[in-house]
Amino acid sequence: MGGSAGARPREGGSVFWFTAWLQRGTPAEQQSPATDQADALQYLRGCGAQVLLAKDNAVNREIALALLRNAGLEVDVAEKRRPAGAGAAAAAALRPRT
């Protein structure tokens, strides 16, 4: 492919950049958004993925929880007062099972 990449520090963060020489490709077959969503849900169900839901508003939390569970997903609800470090443990628990 060719090209280059780099980074340079600056106040408040870093600047990352890259260049690449690409060949003209062939157009991909377009799928409908409904097909893409169905494929994504099928994948999430098949790999045993879990969803961590973090919503402050109780009504929105209940609606989102119902929608996700109706889609067949396993959902864990984050509590506001979890001890420090609980987020990392929850993230580790939510990795797809192999």
Secondary structure, DSSP 8 states (H G I E B T S, - for coil): --EEEEEEEETTEEEEEEEE------------HHHHHHHHHHHHHHTT-EEEE--SSHHHHHHHHHHHHHTT-EEEE--TT--TTHHHHHHHHTS---
